[in-house]
Amino acid sequence: MTAELQGFAALKPAIISKVNVDVTKIHPFGVASNGSKLTHFECPSGTIESVPGFEPAFKANITFGGDWFSLDADGQHGRVDFKGIARTEEGHEIDVRVYGIVKMGPEASKVFNLQPDMATVPFGWITAKAEYIVSDPKLKFLESSILVGNVRAVIDANGVTIENRQSIVLATTAE
């Protein structure tokens, strides 16, 4: 390996979150002074769960959430600003924040504009970072971790679900 490629961070698969969008509760803001189009999507349910083999293992249910979504003035990129609350199976609270960038191709545009012919947007169009505040001491490490995600929007008979596969960024040595 050449010296220029040494010292990069590694990724460890950690968490899969699935956030359900309530398509009956959309709150359009309209166009902001900077030209961005703003829309609030209510996201009242979903799950946050560690991947198999990740320790400490946990599962939580989303009890409240919303995405303050903005579409850049040029229409090329959308910006996710999700805030939510989840409760673990042990009764501990998790505050989750996800910030993402959506490459607004035809598929993504249909989903974020809730077009009748919208379909699943596969992985590769949406990237994100997640931040957590937790009440469970065993999950405290999440508060000082950097998590990045690869996201898809799943459209099925149940509606719209945003699935975010998150990895923890790990420091590596330059050797």
C-alpha positions in Angstrom: 0.0 0.0 0.0 1.4 3.4 -0.9 1.9 6.0 1.9 -0.8 8.2 0.5 -3.4 5.5 1.1 -2.4 4.7 4.7 -4.0 6.2 7.8 -7.6 6.3 6.5 -10.4 5.4 8.9 -12.2 2.1 8.8 -15.9 1.4 9.1 -17.6 -1.1 11.4 -21.2 -2.0 10.6 -23.2 -1.2 13.7 -26.9 -0.1 13.4 -29.8 -0.4 11.1 -32.6 2.1 11.6 -36.0 2.0 9.8 -38.1 5.1 10.1 -41.7 5.1 8.9 -43.0 8.2 7.2 -46.6 9.1 7.7 -47.6 10.3 4.2 -50.9 11.7 5.6 -49.0 14.2 7.8 -46.9 16.3 5.5 -46.3 20.0 6.3 -45.1 22.0 3.3 -43.3 25.2 4.4 -42.7 26.4 0.8 -39.7 28.3 -0.5 -37.3 29.9 1.9 -35.4 33.1 1.3 -32.4 31.2 0.0 -34.5 29.5 -2.6 -34.6 26.1 -0.9 -38.0 24.3 -0.8 -38.8 23.1 2.8 -41.1 20.3 3.8 -41.7 18.7 7.2 -42.4 14.9 7.2 -43.8 13.3 10.3 -42.1 10.0 11.1 -43.9 8.6 14.2 -42.6 5.1 14.3 -39.8 2.7 13.3 -36.9 0.8 14.8 -33.2 1.3 15.7 -31.3 -2.0 16.1 -27.7 -3.1 16.3 -26.6 -5.5 13.6 -25.9 -9.2 14.5 -22.6 -9.5 16.3 -22.4 -5.8 17.3 -21.9 -5.3 21.1 -23.6 -4.2 23.1 -26.7 -5.4 21.2 -29.8 -3.3 21.5 -33.2 -2.7 19.9 -35.3 0.4 20.3 -38.7 1.5 18.9 -39.1 5.1 17.6 -41.9 6.8 19.5 -41.6 10.3 17.9 -39.8 11.8 14.9 -39.8 14.2 12.0 -37.7 15.1 9.0 -37.2 18.8 8.3 -36.4 18.2 4.6 -35.0 20.8 2.3 -34.5 20.7 -1.5 -31.6 22.9 -2.8 -32.7 25.8 -5.0 -31.2 24.1 -8.1 -33.1 20.8 -7.3 -30.0 18.7 -7.5 -29.7 17.7 -3.8 -32.0 17.2 -0.9 -31.0 17.6 2.7 -32.4 15.4 5.5 -32.6 16.8 9.0 -34.3 14.0 11.0 -34.9 14.3 14.8 -36.4 11.5 16.8 -36.9 9.8 20.1 -36.7 6.0 20.6 -37.2 3.7 23.6 -35.1 0.6 24.1 -36.6 -2.8 25.0 -35.2 -2.1 28.6 -37.1 1.3 28.7 -34.1 3.6 28.1 -34.5 6.7 25.9 -32.5 7.5 22.8 -32.4 10.9 21.1 -31.4 10.4 17.5 -30.4 13.0 14.9 -29.7 12.2 11.3 -28.3 14.6 8.7 -28.2 13.4 5.1 -27.6 14.3 1.5 -29.9 13.0 -1.2 -28.8 13.0 -4.9 -32.1 13.9 -6.4 -32.4 11.6 -9.4 -35.8 10.8 -10.9 -36.5 8.0 -8.3 -35.6 10.1 -5.2 -37.5 13.1 -6.6 -40.7 11.0 -6.9 -40.4 9.8 -3.3 -39.6 13.2 -1.7 -42.5 14.8 -3.7 -44.8 11.8 -2.9 -45.7 11.1 -6.5 -48.2 8.3 -7.1 -45.7 6.3 -9.2 -42.9 6.5 -6.6 -40.8 3.4 -6.1 -38.1 2.2 -3.8 -34.9 4.2 -4.1 -32.0 1.8 -3.8 -28.8 2.3 -1.7 -26.4 4.7 -3.4 -28.5 7.8 -3.6 -28.5 8.9 0.0 -25.7 9.2 2.5 -26.0 10.3 6.1 -24.4 10.8 9.5 -26.1 10.0 12.8 -25.7 11.4 16.3 -27.1 9.8 19.5 -27.8 11.0 23.0 -28.7 8.1 25.3 -30.0 7.4 28.8 -28.6 3.8 29.0 -25.0 3.8 30.4 -24.2 0.7 28.2 -24.9 2.8 25.1 -23.0 5.9 26.2 -20.2 5.2 23.7 -22.6 6.2 20.9 -22.5 9.8 22.2 -18.8 9.9 21.4 -18.9 7.9 18.2 -19.0 9.1 14.6 -21.6 7.1 12.6 -22.1 7.3 8.8 -24.8 5.7 6.8 -25.9 4.4 3.5 -29.6 4.9 3.0 -32.5 3.7 0.9 -36.2 4.6 0.7 -38.4 1.5 0.7 -41.8 1.8 -0.8 -44.2 -1.0 -0.2 -47.8 -1.8 0.9 -47.1 -0.2 4.3 -46.0 3.1 2.9 -42.6 4.8 2.9 -39.7 3.5 5.2 -36.3 5.2 5.3 -33.7 2.5 6.0 -30.3 3.7 7.2 -27.4 1.2 7.6 -24.9 2.9 9.9 -21.3 2.1 10.5 -19.1 3.5 13.3 -15.9 5.2 12.0 -12.8 3.6 13.5 -9.4 5.2 13.8 -6.6 3.2 12.3 -2.8 3.4 12.4 -0.8 4.6 9.5 1.3 1.4 9.4 
